[in-house]
Amino acid sequence: MQKDAKNEMVASEGMVLLDTIRRLHRRNAIDRLLKLMKKTHPADIAWVFRYLTLNERTQVFSVVVQTHQIADFLGELDKTILLELVDGLTPQYLASVIQTMAPDDAADIFDYLPDKFAEEIRQFMHRADREEVEDLLQYDSKTAGGRMSPDFLSLDDELSVDDAIKWVQENSEEMEMAFYLYINHGDEGQLVGVLSLRELLTHKPYRQLKNIMNTNVISVPTETDQEEVAHIVSQYNILAVPVIDASGRMVGIVTVDDIIDVIREEATEDFLVMAGAGKDNEILLKSTFDMAITRAPWLFASWIGGLLALVIINVFENELQQVLALAGFIPIVMGMGGNIGTQSSTIIVRGMATGRINMNELWRVVFKEMRVGVLLGTLYGCLLGGVAYFTHGDMPMLGLVVSISVLFAMTLAATVGTFVPLVLKRLDIDAAVATGPFVTTSIDIVGVAAYFMIAKLLLNL
């Protein structure tokens, strides 16, 4: 209850802020709007921008650029809105803003911008800042290297505790996760240990770091997929994970705030794909035409499936004319199969995403879901068969046809809905695509075909 009340309060405050900004904008109260922008958190302003019209965004943004929060604000914006707003800014001005951002946030901005525009901006940046960002841009944006921050505390293992404390006091201001100290060894700077700031402060000043550090360091290579990094952070309950290159040298850290973004993005992407709505996390910000274009290919699969189901029904047209009652149960047989197939696929995809499914025990998972399909198919098959029996007493075998069809459809759907995502995962293909129209449509086609074949066999049609 308290959590719901808190969410409602935050939403209410956001709408008040939105109404206030719109009212000041309509009155052209620039000074008051500027004061409001200066004392409002950049994330809150970015949230408001989602609900402003294009004209309102442009004019309010001209006020935001006058504040010291412009860099943080750009880092909070959705990609679609960001591209709209920076289109009117000069490369020189953007370079001055981006240089004040954390390197990983700056790299994200460059990743969004068109290549030509991004190159023009880099020409106006200081050499050190430009090289730092370019080092990050060499990695895929959805890997540990693309998500990492190069600002971390790294100390030589030969240092004493006293020297380490002095070094931290002098160098921690610009670093992320200053309470994690990473220990390196030798000229190559290979990562050999980690130490928390609390642990550092509890040891004698003369002790060397190599004697007190934790050598069991959880790290990831630069090419590790961001979803796997999120899983590691979640599993081991750490606030940051070090990123190493091929030689074992530490090159950055992925912090928990970035992991939260990854979890949200990956979950949103999976749900969109499972619903057949594409992969774009910002689909709600697209125009009507763009949304239609994004969703059309996925719906095409359902359209094809519908045509195939129609062909199958036409093939059994004579049988259907002999027993018209068969038509009434087609939507139920197809619906029950489609629903349990979607349930199984969703459970499996989410289980793989959270690491709860062991890919080495693929068949055990498949057979378990198959048994679930048999159990539920038997239950609902008997219920629907009973309905068919009592409503069509002149055809007692119709109840048996419906019962067996529901049992077959639900068992097959649960099996296919489980098997396909697991196989795609083994083939290193995004498993979420299997839970959309493809699984549902294929199950519908097979289900309706099996229904008519069972009816033809048992009713002697």
C-alpha positions, -999 to +999 in steps of 0.1 A: +000+000+000+028+024+009+046+017-024+015+024-044+009+056-025+045+067-032+042+060-069+010+079-071+025+109-053+055+110-076+032+108-107+011+136-092+041+158-086+052+152-122+019+163-136+020+194-114+055+202-128+042+196-163+012+219-159+035+246-143+060+245-172+032+246-198+015+275-180+048+295-178+055+287-214+021+300-225+026+332-206+061+336-220+073+340-184+110+332-193+125+344-161+102+324-139+107+294-162+144+297-160+143+298-121+121+267-122+145+249-145+175+257-123+160+242-091+144+211-108+163+178-111+174+171-148+157+137-147+124+154-138+127+179-166+135+150-190+104+132-179+083+163-185+097+166-221+080+133-230+046+150-227+053+183-243+045+190-280+074+195-304+069+232-304+068+233-265+099+212-263+119+235-286+110+266-268+114+252-233+147+237-243+160+272-253+155+280-216+172+248-203+204+255-223+208+286-202+212+265-170+242+247-157+222+215-158+222+212-196+248+183-196+229+162-170+196+170-188+209+157-222+221+125-204+186+118-191+167+124-224+152+096-245+170+091-278+141+103-300+137+136-281+175+141-278+179+140-316+150+165-320+165+190-297+202+189-306+194+193-343+194+231-338+226+233-318+260+240-332+288+213-330+310+238-311+284+243-284+276+206-280+313+199-277+316+223-248+286+206-231+296+170-238+331+176-223+316+182-189+298+149-190+310+115-176+329+097-204+303+068-206+274+093-208+292+112-235+298+080-254+260+073-252+253+107-267+277+101-296+262+067-302+228+083-307+240+111-331+244+107-368+280+098-377+288+130-396+274+153-369+292+134-342+325+137-360+320+175-363+314+177-326+346+157-318+367+182-338+359+208-312+367+187-281+399+187-262+422+159-273+422+141-239+384+141-237+380+131-273+403+101-270+386+090-238+352+089-255+366+073-287+381+045-266+346+037-254+330+040-288+351+012-301+329-012-282+294-023-290+270-002-270+253-033-256+284-049-242+304-043-210+329-022-229+301+000-242+285+004-208+316+009-187+330+041-171+368+045-173+368+065-141+377+041-113+401+038-084+430+016-092+461+012-069+493-008-070+494-039-048+527-028-033+512+003-017+508+005+021+474+012+036+486+047+047+498+056+012+466+042-003+444+064+019+464+095+009+461+085-028+423+080-025+419+114-007+437+131-036+422+113-065+387+101-056+367+133-064+362+125-101+359+087-098+328+065-098+322+040-070+350+054-048+343+029-021+356+001-043+394+000-047+407-022-075+443-035-070+466-040-099+500-056-102+531-048-123+538-025-152+509-041-172+484-031-145+467-065-144+437-067-120+446-090-091+423-079-062+396-057-048+392-039-015+364-019-001+370+015+014+357+003+047+382-026+047+410-002+038+403+020+068+402-009+093+437-022+087+470-010+101+487+018+082+519-002+075+502-032+058+505-037+021+475-039-001+485-073-016+483-088+019+448-076+027+430-075-007+404-099-018+419-119-047+386-135-057+376-107-081+344-110-101+351-093-135+339-094-171+356-091-204+349-060-226+328-080-251+304-095-225+268-088-233+251-062-211+224-087-201+250-111-187+267-082-168+233-074-152+229-110-142+263-111-126+257-079-106+223-092-095+236-126-085+266-114-065+249-083-050+278-059-060+275-023-068+300-023-096+318-049-118+353-044-132+358-048-169+391-062-182+406-065-217+422-095-233+454-092-213+436-090-180+442-053-176+413-034-160+399-008-184+366+003-166+337-005-144+300-010-150+281+006-121+247-004-106+229+026-120+238+015-155+227-020-146+193-007-136+190+009-170+201-024-187+175-044-168+148-020-177+158-019-214+162-056-218+129-063-200+111-037-221+126-051-253+116-087-244+080-077-237+077-057-269+091-085-290+069-111-273+039-089-281+050-085-317+056-048-314+092-046-325+123-039-303+123-001-300+121+009-263+109+043-273+081+032-296+056+054-277+076+085-288+073+076-325+048+091-349+017+072-358+031+062-392+064+050-377+046+029-351+025+013-378+056+005-399+074-010-368+045-033-360+034-043-395+060-070-402+051-088-369+014-087-377+021-101-411+030-134-395-004-135-378-020-126-411-003-154-429-012-178-401-049-167-403-049-175-441-034-209-435-060-216-408-087-205-433-072-229-459-073-258-435-110-250-426-118-249-463-101-283-468-125-297-442-155-278-455-175-310-462-170-323-427-179-289-413-212-288-433-221-323-420-215-312-383-220-275-380-215-277-343-178-282-349-175-245-360-186-233-325-156-249-308-129-238-332-121-204-314-119-222-280-095-249-292-073-223-309-075-199-280-066-224-253-036-236-272-024-201-280-028-189-244-009-218-228+018-215-255+023-179-248+024-186-210+051-213-215+072-191-238+070-161-215+080-182-185+110-198-204+122-165-219+121-147-185+137-177-168+166-176-193+170-139-188+172-142-150+195-173-151+169-196-135+170-221-164+199-244-169+205-248-207+223-281-201+190-296-188+169-285-219+149-317-222+140-317-185+125-283-188+106-293-220+091-324-205+081-305-174+061-280-194+047-309-215+034-325-183+018-291-174+002-290-208-012-326-203-025-318-169-042-285-179-053-300-213-070-329-195-088-305-171-101-281-196-107-308-222-130-326-198-148-293-189-153-283-226-161-319-236-188-319-209-202-287-223-203-301-258-219-334-246-248-316-228-254-290-255-253-315-284-269-346-269-277-359-303-239-363-310-224-379-279-190-383-297-187-346-302-177-342-265-149-367-269-137-349-301-136-316-283-119-331-252-091-348-272-086-317-294-082-294-264-058-319-247-038-322-279-037-285-286-027-275-251-001-302-247+015-293-281+014-256-274+031-259-240+058-281-256+064-259-286+062-227-265+090-242-243+111-259-269+114-231-295+129-204-272+153-229-257+165-240-292+168-204-304+189-197-273+212-226-281+216-212-316+224-178-301+192-162-315+171-138-295+146-162-278+120-135-272+111-135-309+096-170-305+070-158-280+053-134-303+030-141-332+052-170-345+046-195-317+009-185-313+002-186-351+020-220-356+000-235-327-033-222-341-026-238-375-016-272-360-044-270-335-072-264-359-058-291-383-057-316-355-092-307-344-107-315-378-087-346-382-098-359-348-134-350-357-132-368-390-118-399-374-141-402-345-173-389-362-167-410-393-171-379-416 
